[in-house]
């Protein structure tokens, strides 16, 4: 059975170019989900190595918006990150933040719980 042991608190972040907007992409927007999965894959590569990471598929399920900040346009999110590999499946609960950088042309995603 595939077993992923999450660190007590891992913070990973990444930037992506965003169209001009007053808000960051929402929790379930494709660009946000793709970036969260990229951050999770990078974390798995770091923790388990390429041999294991390349055999694991990841998906983000039960995506929820836990807060929306009208002033900054940021979204606080929660989701279930599911790992599926040769040994079976496992999932962990994660939280993440999608926020615009000050220039408004990129957004920043920070993930906790990996």
Backbone as XML, in Angstrom:
<?xml version="1.0"?>
<chain id="A" units="angstrom">
  <residue number="1" name="UNK">
    <atom name="N" x="0.840" y="-1.184" z="0.000"/>
    <atom name="CA" x="0.000" y="0.000" z="0.000"/>
    <atom name="C" x="0.879" y="1.239" z="0.000"/>
  </residue>
  <residue number="2" name="UNK">
    <atom name="N" x="0.517" y="2.179" z="-0.804"/>
    <atom name="CA" x="1.242" y="3.442" z="-0.885"/>
    <atom name="C" x="0.992" y="4.231" z="0.382"/>
  </residue>
  <residue number="3" name="UNK">
    <atom name="N" x="2.057" y="4.655" z="1.019"/>
    <atom name="CA" x="1.894" y="5.436" z="2.236"/>
    <atom name="C" x="2.741" y="6.687" z="2.125"/>
  </residue>
  <residue number="4" name="UNK">
    <atom name="N" x="2.094" y="7.814" z="2.161"/>
    <atom name="CA" x="2.778" y="9.097" z="2.124"/>
    <atom name="C" x="2.684" y="9.688" z="3.525"/>
  </residue>
  <residue number="5" name="UNK">
    <atom name="N" x="3.813" y="9.971" z="4.109"/>
    <atom name="CA" x="3.829" y="10.552" z="5.442"/>
    <atom name="C" x="4.049" y="12.045" z="5.297"/>
  </residue>
  <residue number="6" name="UNK">
    <atom name="N" x="3.008" y="12.844" z="5.545"/>
    <atom name="CA" x="3.165" y="14.286" z="5.395"/>
    <atom name="C" x="4.007" y="14.873" z="6.524"/>
  </residue>
  <residue number="7" name="UNK">
    <atom name="N" x="4.796" y="15.855" z="6.183"/>
    <atom name="CA" x="5.530" y="16.594" z="7.201"/>
    <atom name="C" x="4.515" y="17.352" z="8.043"/>
  </residue>
  <residue number="8" name="UNK">
    <atom name="N" x="4.888" y="17.691" z="9.261"/>
    <atom name="CA" x="3.944" y="18.381" z="10.134"/>
    <atom name="C" x="3.452" y="19.681" z="9.517"/>
  </residue>
  <residue number="9" name="UNK">
    <atom name="N" x="4.320" y="20.391" z="8.860"/>
    <atom name="CA" x="3.901" y="21.593" z="8.139"/>
    <atom name="C" x="4.921" y="21.870" z="7.052"/>
  </residue>
  <residue number="10" name="UNK">
    <atom name="N" x="4.495" y="21.720" z="5.847"/>
    <atom name="CA" x="5.350" y="22.038" z="4.711"/>
    <atom name="C" x="4.689" y="23.178" z="3.969"/>
  </residue>
  <residue number="11" name="UNK">
    <atom name="N" x="5.428" y="24.210" z="3.728"/>
    <atom name="CA" x="4.901" y="25.331" z="2.976"/>
    <atom name="C" x="5.632" y="25.377" z="1.643"/>
  </residue>
  <residue number="12" name="UNK">
    <atom name="N" x="4.864" y="25.338" z="0.586"/>
    <atom name="CA" x="5.434" y="25.445" z="-0.752"/>
    <atom name="C" x="4.679" y="26.550" z="-1.468"/>
  </residue>
  <residue number="13" name="UNK">
    <atom name="N" x="5.370" y="27.245" z="-2.308"/>
    <atom name="CA" x="4.714" y="28.345" z="-3.002"/>
    <atom name="C" x="5.234" y="28.447" z="-4.420"/>
  </residue>
  <residue number="14" name="UNK">
    <atom name="N" x="4.410" y="29.014" z="-5.262"/>
    <atom name="CA" x="4.807" y="29.201" z="-6.646"/>
    <atom name="C" x="4.036" y="30.369" z="-7.234"/>
  </residue>
  <residue number="15" name="UNK">
    <atom name="N" x="4.618" y="30.947" z="-8.275"/>
    <atom name="CA" x="4.005" y="32.065" z="-8.985"/>
    <atom name="C" x="3.538" y="31.613" z="-10.353"/>
  </residue>
  <residue number="16" name="UNK">
    <atom name="N" x="2.483" y="32.206" z="-10.826"/>
    <atom name="CA" x="2.018" y="31.965" z="-12.180"/>
    <atom name="C" x="1.476" y="33.274" z="-12.722"/>
  </residue>
  <residue number="17" name="UNK">
    <atom name="N" x="1.691" y="33.505" z="-13.988"/>
    <atom name="CA" x="1.177" y="34.716" z="-14.617"/>
    <atom name="C" x="-0.340" y="34.649" z="-14.669"/>
  </residue>
  <residue number="18" name="UNK">
    <atom name="N" x="-0.971" y="35.749" z="-14.333"/>
    <atom name="CA" x="-2.429" y="35.815" z="-14.328"/>
    <atom name="C" x="-2.877" y="36.980" z="-15.197"/>
  </residue>
  <residue number="19" name="UNK">
    <atom name="N" x="-4.049" y="36.849" z="-15.752"/>
    <atom name="CA" x="-4.631" y="37.967" z="-16.497"/>
    <atom name="C" x="-4.973" y="39.062" z="-15.501"/>
  </residue>
  <residue number="20" name="UNK">
    <atom name="N" x="-5.007" y="40.291" z="-15.949"/>
    <atom name="CA" x="-5.333" y="41.400" z="-15.054"/>
    <atom name="C" x="-6.720" y="41.189" z="-14.467"/>
  </residue>
  <residue number="21" name="UNK">
    <atom name="N" x="-6.795" y="41.223" z="-13.152"/>
    <atom name="CA" x="-8.045" y="40.981" z="-12.455"/>
    <atom name="C" x="-7.936" y="41.586" z="-11.068"/>
  </residue>
  <residue number="22" name="UNK">
    <atom name="N" x="-9.085" y="41.801" z="-10.427"/>
    <atom name="CA" x="-9.088" y="42.319" z="-9.066"/>
    <atom name="C" x="-8.974" y="41.207" z="-8.039"/>
  </residue>
  <residue number="23" name="UNK">
    <atom name="N" x="-9.124" y="39.964" z="-8.485"/>
    <atom name="CA" x="-9.027" y="38.831" z="-7.572"/>
    <atom name="C" x="-8.089" y="37.777" z="-8.148"/>
  </residue>
  <residue number="24" name="UNK">
    <atom name="N" x="-7.545" y="36.990" z="-7.250"/>
    <atom name="CA" x="-6.731" y="35.843" z="-7.663"/>
    <atom name="C" x="-7.665" y="34.779" z="-8.229"/>
  </residue>
  <residue number="25" name="UNK">
    <atom name="N" x="-7.133" y="33.812" z="-8.960"/>
    <atom name="CA" x="-7.979" y="32.710" z="-9.416"/>
    <atom name="C" x="-8.585" y="31.977" z="-8.212"/>
  </residue>
  <residue number="26" name="UNK">
    <atom name="N" x="-9.826" y="31.559" z="-8.347"/>
    <atom name="CA" x="-10.547" y="30.893" z="-7.262"/>
    <atom name="C" x="-9.941" y="29.524" z="-6.952"/>
  </residue>
  <residue number="27" name="UNK">
    <atom name="N" x="-10.346" y="28.960" z="-5.835"/>
    <atom name="CA" x="-9.802" y="27.693" z="-5.348"/>
    <atom name="C" x="-9.903" y="26.564" z="-6.362"/>
  </residue>
  <residue number="28" name="UNK">
    <atom name="N" x="-11.003" y="26.482" z="-7.087"/>
    <atom name="CA" x="-11.205" y="25.370" z="-8.020"/>
    <atom name="C" x="-10.899" y="25.732" z="-9.471"/>
  </residue>
  <residue number="29" name="UNK">
    <atom name="N" x="-10.403" y="26.946" z="-9.732"/>
    <atom name="CA" x="-10.007" y="27.309" z="-11.095"/>
    <atom name="C" x="-8.877" y="26.391" z="-11.563"/>
  </residue>
  <residue number="30" name="UNK">
    <atom name="N" x="-8.904" y="26.052" z="-12.830"/>
    <atom name="CA" x="-7.920" y="25.126" z="-13.391"/>
    <atom name="C" x="-6.491" y="25.570" z="-13.125"/>
  </residue>
  <residue number="31" name="UNK">
    <atom name="N" x="-6.201" y="26.864" z="-13.300"/>
    <atom name="CA" x="-4.833" y="27.332" z="-13.102"/>
    <atom name="C" x="-4.389" y="27.201" z="-11.649"/>
  </residue>
  <residue number="32" name="UNK">
    <atom name="N" x="-5.314" y="27.375" z="-10.697"/>
    <atom name="CA" x="-4.976" y="27.204" z="-9.285"/>
    <atom name="C" x="-4.747" y="25.734" z="-8.974"/>
  </residue>
  <residue number="33" name="UNK">
    <atom name="N" x="-5.672" y="24.878" z="-9.406"/>
    <atom name="CA" x="-5.558" y="23.438" z="-9.155"/>
    <atom name="C" x="-4.265" y="22.894" z="-9.767"/>
  </residue>
  <residue number="34" name="UNK">
    <atom name="N" x="-3.973" y="23.277" z="-11.000"/>
    <atom name="CA" x="-2.752" y="22.804" z="-11.657"/>
    <atom name="C" x="-1.505" y="23.213" z="-10.884"/>
  </residue>
  <residue number="35" name="UNK">
    <atom name="N" x="-1.509" y="24.429" z="-10.358"/>
    <atom name="CA" x="-0.353" y="24.908" z="-9.608"/>
    <atom name="C" x="-0.224" y="24.183" z="-8.267"/>
  </residue>
  <residue number="36" name="UNK">
    <atom name="N" x="-1.344" y="23.928" z="-7.590"/>
    <atom name="CA" x="-1.313" y="23.161" z="-6.339"/>
    <atom name="C" x="-0.742" y="21.768" z="-6.600"/>
  </residue>
  <residue number="37" name="UNK">
    <atom name="N" x="-1.192" y="21.116" z="-7.675"/>
    <atom name="CA" x="-0.688" y="19.778" z="-8.007"/>
    <atom name="C" x="0.799" y="19.810" z="-8.369"/>
  </residue>
  <residue number="38" name="UNK">
    <atom name="N" x="1.241" y="20.862" z="-9.036"/>
    <atom name="CA" x="2.668" y="21.005" z="-9.358"/>
    <atom name="C" x="3.497" y="21.144" z="-8.084"/>
  </residue>
  <residue number="39" name="UNK">
    <atom name="N" x="3.008" y="21.941" z="-7.147"/>
    <atom name="CA" x="3.700" y="22.119" z="-5.866"/>
    <atom name="C" x="3.734" y="20.797" z="-5.106"/>
  </residue>
  <residue number="40" name="UNK">
    <atom name="N" x="2.613" y="20.064" z="-5.098"/>
    <atom name="CA" x="2.550" y="18.769" z="-4.410"/>
    <atom name="C" x="3.518" y="17.772" z="-5.046"/>
  </residue>
  <residue number="41" name="UNK">
    <atom name="N" x="3.588" y="17.749" z="-6.374"/>
    <atom name="CA" x="4.510" y="16.835" z="-7.068"/>
    <atom name="C" x="5.958" y="17.184" z="-6.719"/>
  </residue>
  <residue number="42" name="UNK">
    <atom name="N" x="6.292" y="18.470" z="-6.709"/>
    <atom name="CA" x="7.646" y="18.890" z="-6.334"/>
    <atom name="C" x="7.985" y="18.455" z="-4.910"/>
  </residue>
  <residue number="43" name="UNK">
    <atom name="N" x="7.019" y="18.560" z="-4.012"/>
    <atom name="CA" x="7.221" y="18.144" z="-2.631"/>
    <atom name="C" x="7.432" y="16.630" z="-2.548"/>
  </residue>
  <residue number="44" name="UNK">
    <atom name="N" x="6.639" y="15.863" z="-3.305"/>
    <atom name="CA" x="6.786" y="14.406" z="-3.323"/>
    <atom name="C" x="8.150" y="14.009" z="-3.886"/>
  </residue>
  <residue number="45" name="UNK">
    <atom name="N" x="8.580" y="14.666" z="-4.951"/>
    <atom name="CA" x="9.908" y="14.397" z="-5.516"/>
    <atom name="C" x="10.998" y="14.619" z="-4.473"/>
  </residue>
  <residue number="46" name="UNK">
    <atom name="N" x="10.866" y="15.693" z="-3.723"/>
    <atom name="CA" x="11.851" y="16.021" z="-2.700"/>
    <atom name="C" x="11.835" y="15.008" z="-1.557"/>
  </residue>
  <residue number="47" name="UNK">
    <atom name="N" x="10.631" y="14.561" z="-1.156"/>
    <atom name="CA" x="10.500" y="13.655" z="-0.019"/>
    <atom name="C" x="10.793" y="12.198" z="-0.369"/>
  </residue>
  <residue number="48" name="UNK">
    <atom name="N" x="10.356" y="11.749" z="-1.558"/>
    <atom name="CA" x="10.414" y="10.323" z="-1.877"/>
    <atom name="C" x="11.333" y="9.986" z="-3.042"/>
  </residue>
  <residue number="49" name="UNK">
    <atom name="N" x="11.735" y="10.965" z="-3.813"/>
    <atom name="CA" x="12.595" y="10.719" z="-4.963"/>
    <atom name="C" x="11.809" y="10.467" z="-6.230"/>
  </residue>
  <residue number="50" name="UNK">
    <atom name="N" x="12.501" y="10.573" z="-7.355"/>
    <atom name="CA" x="11.864" y="10.476" z="-8.672"/>
    <atom name="C" x="11.305" y="9.092" z="-8.957"/>
  </residue>
  <residue number="51" name="UNK">
    <atom name="N" x="11.981" y="8.037" z="-8.496"/>
    <atom name="CA" x="11.521" y="6.676" z="-8.786"/>
    <atom name="C" x="10.106" y="6.446" z="-8.260"/>
  </residue>
  <residue number="52" name="UNK">
    <atom name="N" x="9.837" y="6.892" z="-7.063"/>
    <atom name="CA" x="8.497" y="6.737" z="-6.482"/>
    <atom name="C" x="7.544" y="7.775" z="-7.058"/>
  </residue>
  <residue number="53" name="UNK">
    <atom name="N" x="7.975" y="9.022" z="-7.110"/>
    <atom name="CA" x="7.094" y="10.106" z="-7.570"/>
    <atom name="C" x="6.574" y="9.868" z="-8.979"/>
  </residue>
  <residue number="54" name="UNK">
    <atom name="N" x="7.391" y="9.280" z="-9.844"/>
    <atom name="CA" x="6.968" y="9.032" z="-11.221"/>
    <atom name="C" x="5.897" y="7.956" z="-11.339"/>
  </residue>
  <residue number="55" name="UNK">
    <atom name="N" x="5.702" y="7.173" z="-10.297"/>
    <atom name="CA" x="4.692" y="6.111" z="-10.304"/>
    <atom name="C" x="3.386" y="6.541" z="-9.640"/>
  </residue>
  <residue number="56" name="UNK">
    <atom name="N" x="3.347" y="7.757" z="-9.150"/>
    <atom name="CA" x="2.199" y="8.238" z="-8.377"/>
    <atom name="C" x="1.401" y="9.262" z="-9.175"/>
  </residue>
  <residue number="57" name="UNK">
    <atom name="N" x="0.102" y="9.052" z="-9.236"/>
    <atom name="CA" x="-0.826" y="10.028" z="-9.817"/>
    <atom name="C" x="-1.451" y="10.804" z="-8.663"/>
  </residue>
  <residue number="58" name="UNK">
    <atom name="N" x="-1.689" y="12.079" z="-8.871"/>
    <atom name="CA" x="-2.297" y="12.913" z="-7.830"/>
    <atom name="C" x="-3.528" y="13.610" z="-8.365"/>
  </residue>
  <residue number="59" name="UNK">
    <atom name="N" x="-4.492" y="13.799" z="-7.485"/>
    <atom name="CA" x="-5.684" y="14.565" z="-7.846"/>
    <atom name="C" x="-6.131" y="15.367" z="-6.635"/>
  </residue>
  <residue number="60" name="UNK">
    <atom name="N" x="-6.833" y="16.442" z="-6.905"/>
    <atom name="CA" x="-7.351" y="17.318" z="-5.863"/>
    <atom name="C" x="-8.861" y="17.152" z="-5.838"/>
  </residue>
  <residue number="61" name="UNK">
    <atom name="N" x="-9.394" y="16.734" z="-4.707"/>
    <atom name="CA" x="-10.822" y="16.461" z="-4.573"/>
    <atom name="C" x="-11.421" y="17.288" z="-3.438"/>
  </residue>
  <residue number="62" name="UNK">
    <atom name="N" x="-12.726" y="17.384" z="-3.444"/>
    <atom name="CA" x="-13.473" y="18.082" z="-2.384"/>
    <atom name="C" x="-12.900" y="19.480" z="-2.133"/>
  </residue>
  <residue number="63" name="UNK">
    <atom name="N" x="-12.713" y="20.228" z="-3.196"/>
    <atom name="CA" x="-12.152" y="21.580" z="-3.093"/>
    <atom name="C" x="-13.186" y="22.515" z="-2.473"/>
  </residue>
  <residue number="64" name="UNK">
    <atom name="N" x="-12.744" y="23.267" z="-1.461"/>
    <atom name="CA" x="-13.639" y="24.189" z="-0.767"/>
    <atom name="C" x="-12.987" y="25.555" z="-0.622"/>
  </residue>
  <residue number="65" name="UNK">
    <atom name="N" x="-13.772" y="26.596" z="-0.771"/>
    <atom name="CA" x="-13.317" y="27.951" z="-0.476"/>
    <atom name="C" x="-13.674" y="28.218" z="0.975"/>
  </residue>
  <residue number="66" name="UNK">
    <atom name="N" x="-12.670" y="28.411" z="1.820"/>
    <atom name="CA" x="-12.923" y="28.628" z="3.240"/>
    <atom name="C" x="-12.989" y="30.106" z="3.603"/>
  </residue>
  <residue number="67" name="UNK">
    <atom name="N" x="-12.429" y="30.958" z="2.725"/>
    <atom name="CA" x="-12.522" y="32.398" z="2.953"/>
    <atom name="C" x="-12.170" y="33.129" z="1.664"/>
  </residue>
  <residue number="68" name="UNK">
    <atom name="N" x="-12.810" y="34.251" z="1.451"/>
    <atom name="CA" x="-12.501" y="35.129" z="0.320"/>
    <atom name="C" x="-12.308" y="36.530" z="0.877"/>
  </residue>
  <residue number="69" name="UNK">
    <atom name="N" x="-11.161" y="37.119" z="0.622"/>
    <atom name="CA" x="-10.845" y="38.443" z="1.125"/>
    <atom name="C" x="-11.187" y="39.471" z="0.051"/>
  </residue>
  <residue number="70" name="UNK">
    <atom name="N" x="-12.235" y="40.236" z="0.285"/>
    <atom name="CA" x="-12.685" y="41.219" z="-0.705"/>
    <atom name="C" x="-11.675" y="42.349" z="-0.904"/>
  </residue>
  <residue number="71" name="UNK">
    <atom name="N" x="-10.894" y="42.657" z="0.118"/>
    <atom name="CA" x="-9.917" y="43.736" z="0.025"/>
    <atom name="C" x="-8.728" y="43.349" z="-0.850"/>
  </residue>
  <residue number="72" name="UNK">
    <atom name="N" x="-8.193" y="42.139" z="-0.636"/>
    <atom name="CA" x="-6.989" y="41.720" z="-1.362"/>
    <atom name="C" x="-7.291" y="40.852" z="-2.578"/>
  </residue>
  <residue number="73" name="UNK">
    <atom name="N" x="-8.493" y="40.283" z="-2.641"/>
    <atom name="CA" x="-8.836" y="39.381" z="-3.737"/>
    <atom name="C" x="-8.291" y="37.979" z="-3.561"/>
  </residue>
  <residue number="74" name="UNK">
    <atom name="N" x="-7.792" y="37.666" z="-2.369"/>
    <atom name="CA" x="-7.213" y="36.348" z="-2.094"/>
    <atom name="C" x="-8.294" y="35.347" z="-1.702"/>
  </residue>
  <residue number="75" name="UNK">
    <atom name="N" x="-8.005" y="34.078" z="-1.953"/>
    <atom name="CA" x="-8.897" y="32.985" z="-1.570"/>
    <atom name="C" x="-8.139" y="31.999" z="-0.693"/>
  </residue>
  <residue number="76" name="UNK">
    <atom name="N" x="-8.753" y="31.633" z="0.453"/>
    <atom name="CA" x="-8.231" y="30.559" z="1.287"/>
    <atom name="C" x="-9.012" y="29.310" z="0.930"/>
  </residue>
  <residue number="77" name="UNK">
    <atom name="N" x="-8.301" y="28.192" z="0.780"/>
    <atom name="CA" x="-8.910" y="26.984" z="0.244"/>
    <atom name="C" x="-8.528" y="25.757" z="1.070"/>
  </residue>
  <residue number="78" name="UNK">
    <atom name="N" x="-9.350" y="24.725" z="0.964"/>
    <atom name="CA" x="-9.057" y="23.422" z="1.557"/>
    <atom name="C" x="-9.440" y="22.367" z="0.535"/>
  </residue>
  <residue number="79" name="UNK">
    <atom name="N" x="-8.740" y="21.240" z="0.571"/>
    <atom name="CA" x="-9.031" y="20.160" z="-0.370"/>
    <atom name="C" x="-8.428" y="18.863" z="0.143"/>
  </residue>
  <residue number="80" name="UNK">
    <atom name="N" x="-8.812" y="17.781" z="-0.512"/>
    <atom name="CA" x="-8.235" y="16.469" z="-0.251"/>
    <atom name="C" x="-7.282" y="16.157" z="-1.406"/>
  </residue>
  <residue number="81" name="UNK">
    <atom name="N" x="-6.029" y="15.923" z="-1.082"/>
    <atom name="CA" x="-5.031" y="15.556" z="-2.087"/>
    <atom name="C" x="-4.917" y="14.040" z="-2.083"/>
  </residue>
  <residue number="82" name="UNK">
    <atom name="N" x="-5.310" y="13.415" z="-3.194"/>
    <atom name="CA" x="-5.289" y="11.954" z="-3.294"/>
    <atom name="C" x="-4.074" y="11.501" z="-4.090"/>
  </residue>
  <residue number="83" name="UNK">
    <atom name="N" x="-3.382" y="10.497" z="-3.550"/>
    <atom name="CA" x="-2.226" y="9.872" z="-4.191"/>
    <atom name="C" x="-2.629" y="8.463" z="-4.596"/>
  </residue>
  <residue number="84" name="UNK">
    <atom name="N" x="-2.372" y="8.081" z="-5.839"/>
    <atom name="CA" x="-2.647" y="6.725" z="-6.295"/>
    <atom name="C" x="-1.402" y="6.191" z="-6.984"/>
  </residue>
  <residue number="85" name="UNK">
    <atom name="N" x="-0.957" y="5.014" z="-6.538"/>
    <atom name="CA" x="0.237" y="4.403" z="-7.107"/>
    <atom name="C" x="0.110" y="2.899" z="-7.119"/>
  </residue>
  <residue number="86" name="UNK">
    <atom name="N" x="1.191" y="2.193" z="-7.434"/>
    <atom name="CA" x="1.151" y="0.737" z="-7.520"/>
    <atom name="C" x="0.691" y="0.061" z="-6.228"/>
  </residue>
  <residue number="87" name="UNK">
    <atom name="N" x="0.933" y="0.689" z="-5.099"/>
    <atom name="CA" x="0.562" y="0.093" z="-3.820"/>
    <atom name="C" x="-0.817" y="0.462" z="-3.319"/>
  </residue>
  <residue number="88" name="UNK">
    <atom name="N" x="-1.560" y="1.264" z="-4.065"/>
    <atom name="CA" x="-2.890" y="1.658" z="-3.629"/>
    <atom name="C" x="-3.051" y="3.166" z="-3.584"/>
  </residue>
  <residue number="89" name="UNK">
    <atom name="N" x="-4.000" y="3.589" z="-2.778"/>
    <atom name="CA" x="-4.331" y="5.014" z="-2.688"/>
    <atom name="C" x="-4.242" y="5.502" z="-1.256"/>
  </residue>
  <residue number="90" name="UNK">
    <atom name="N" x="-4.003" y="6.773" z="-1.133"/>
    <atom name="CA" x="-3.981" y="7.441" z="0.161"/>
    <atom name="C" x="-4.355" y="8.891" z="-0.093"/>
  </residue>
  <residue number="91" name="UNK">
    <atom name="N" x="-4.825" y="9.578" z="0.924"/>
    <atom name="CA" x="-5.142" y="10.992" z="0.760"/>
    <atom name="C" x="-4.805" y="11.749" z="2.035"/>
  </residue>
  <residue number="92" name="UNK">
    <atom name="N" x="-4.560" y="13.034" z="1.853"/>
    <atom name="CA" x="-4.304" y="13.927" z="2.977"/>
    <atom name="C" x="-5.111" y="15.200" z="2.761"/>
  </residue>
  <residue number="93" name="UNK">
    <atom name="N" x="-5.443" y="15.852" z="3.851"/>
    <atom name="CA" x="-6.114" y="17.147" z="3.774"/>
    <atom name="C" x="-5.045" y="18.232" z="3.691"/>
  </residue>
  <residue number="94" name="UNK">
    <atom name="N" x="-5.243" y="19.155" z="2.760"/>
    <atom name="CA" x="-4.318" y="20.277" z="2.617"/>
    <atom name="C" x="-5.107" y="21.577" z="2.622"/>
  </residue>
  <residue number="95" name="UNK">
    <atom name="N" x="-4.404" y="22.657" z="2.852"/>
    <atom name="CA" x="-4.982" y="23.990" z="2.693"/>
    <atom name="C" x="-4.048" y="24.773" z="1.785"/>
  </residue>
  <residue number="96" name="UNK">
    <atom name="N" x="-4.609" y="25.757" z="1.120"/>
    <atom name="CA" x="-3.786" y="26.587" z="0.247"/>
    <atom name="C" x="-4.397" y="27.965" z="0.105"/>
  </residue>
  <residue number="97" name="UNK">
    <atom name="N" x="-3.555" y="28.901" z="-0.315"/>
    <atom name="CA" x="-3.927" y="30.301" z="-0.464"/>
    <atom name="C" x="-3.595" y="30.730" z="-1.882"/>
  </residue>
  <residue number="98" name="UNK">
    <atom name="N" x="-4.553" y="31.334" z="-2.560"/>
    <atom name="CA" x="-4.347" y="31.894" z="-3.895"/>
    <atom name="C" x="-4.469" y="33.404" z="-3.762"/>
  </residue>
  <residue number="99" name="UNK">
    <atom name="N" x="-3.395" y="34.116" z="-4.097"/>
    <atom name="CA" x="-3.407" y="35.570" z="-3.936"/>
    <atom name="C" x="-2.651" y="36.243" z="-5.071"/>
  </residue>
  <residue number="100" name="UNK">
    <atom name="N" x="-3.059" y="37.459" z="-5.381"/>
    <atom name="CA" x="-2.388" y="38.247" z="-6.416"/>
    <atom name="C" x="-1.127" y="38.887" z="-5.862"/>
  </residue>
  <residue number="101" name="UNK">
    <atom name="N" x="-0.124" y="39.040" z="-6.715"/>
    <atom name="CA" x="1.019" y="39.867" z="-6.345"/>
    <atom name="C" x="0.587" y="41.316" z="-6.548"/>
  </residue>
  <residue number="102" name="UNK">
    <atom name="N" x="1.306" y="42.246" z="-5.965"/>
    <atom name="CA" x="0.893" y="43.649" z="-5.996"/>
    <atom name="C" x="0.704" y="44.200" z="-7.403"/>
  </residue>
  <residue number="103" name="UNK">
    <atom name="N" x="1.500" y="43.736" z="-8.346"/>
    <atom name="CA" x="1.362" y="44.241" z="-9.718"/>
    <atom name="C" x="0.075" y="43.754" z="-10.379"/>
  </residue>
  <residue number="104" name="UNK">
    <atom name="N" x="-0.520" y="42.679" z="-9.844"/>
    <atom name="CA" x="-1.783" y="42.167" z="-10.362"/>
    <atom name="C" x="-1.664" y="41.313" z="-11.604"/>
  </residue>
  <residue number="105" name="UNK">
    <atom name="N" x="-0.448" y="41.120" z="-12.120"/>
    <atom name="CA" x="-0.308" y="40.335" z="-13.346"/>
    <atom name="C" x="0.143" y="38.896" z="-13.093"/>
  </residue>
  <residue number="106" name="UNK">
    <atom name="N" x="0.351" y="38.526" z="-11.837"/>
    <atom name="CA" x="0.701" y="37.165" z="-11.452"/>
    <atom name="C" x="-0.047" y="36.818" z="-10.178"/>
  </residue>
  <residue number="107" name="UNK">
    <atom name="N" x="-0.185" y="35.518" z="-9.927"/>
    <atom name="CA" x="-0.732" y="35.121" z="-8.642"/>
    <atom name="C" x="0.212" y="34.137" z="-7.980"/>
  </residue>
  <residue number="108" name="UNK">
    <atom name="N" x="0.082" y="34.051" z="-6.683"/>
    <atom name="CA" x="0.980" y="33.285" z="-5.833"/>
    <atom name="C" x="0.136" y="32.255" z="-5.115"/>
  </residue>
  <residue number="109" name="UNK">
    <atom name="N" x="0.574" y="31.009" z="-5.100"/>
    <atom name="CA" x="-0.138" y="29.959" z="-4.379"/>
    <atom name="C" x="0.791" y="29.402" z="-3.310"/>
  </residue>
  <residue number="110" name="UNK">
    <atom name="N" x="0.292" y="29.327" z="-2.091"/>
    <atom name="CA" x="1.021" y="28.742" z="-0.974"/>
    <atom name="C" x="0.226" y="27.542" z="-0.484"/>
  </residue>
  <residue number="111" name="UNK">
    <atom name="N" x="0.902" y="26.409" z="-0.278"/>
    <atom name="CA" x="0.237" y="25.167" z="0.123"/>
    <atom name="C" x="0.775" y="24.730" z="1.478"/>
  </residue>
  <residue number="112" name="UNK">
    <atom name="N" x="-0.122" y="24.337" z="2.383"/>
    <atom name="CA" x="0.250" y="23.801" z="3.688"/>
    <atom name="C" x="-0.252" y="22.369" z="3.817"/>
  </residue>
  <residue number="113" name="UNK">
    <atom name="N" x="0.489" y="21.556" z="4.565"/>
    <atom name="CA" x="0.038" y="20.208" z="4.891"/>
    <atom name="C" x="0.592" y="19.106" z="4.020"/>
  </residue>
  <residue number="114" name="UNK">
    <atom name="N" x="1.566" y="19.408" z="3.189"/>
    <atom name="CA" x="2.140" y="18.375" z="2.320"/>
    <atom name="C" x="3.091" y="17.485" z="3.095"/>
  </residue>
</chain>
